[in-house]
Amino acid sequence: MSDVSTAAGSPCEPLSRTKVIVIKIVAMTVISLALIFAQGWAAPRYYRPDYAAGFYAGLLEGALMPAALPDLLRGRDVPIYAPNNEGRTYKIGFILGLNGCGTFFFWVAFWQPRRRK
């Protein structure tokens, strides 16, 4: 019984290169749009003058910082770093959020499906 079947009964076929590229483009577009909308939601809430941003706000702002690029390219000045922050803890959160977002985005970009035997 060398035929490997899925739950639906059809044989498992490896994804074609075109399908993998389309899946990656769709996934990266969805991730980018989600980040852009999240940045638009978070900016007015976390960049207030009376709010002192801490570690978790830095984590969120770091993860959402790349999403500010489309607005910045269109000429809209959007905040990407809270000027009123708690110092080192905010900066550590910001760096971890930025690196985590980049790691996740590029993991999706370079993901390769496993070949089944």
Summary of the structure (lengths in Angstrom):
residues: 117
radius of gyration: 19.9
end to end distance: 12.9
largest distance: 68.0
contacts: 290
relative contact order: 0.16
helix: 62%
strand: 3%
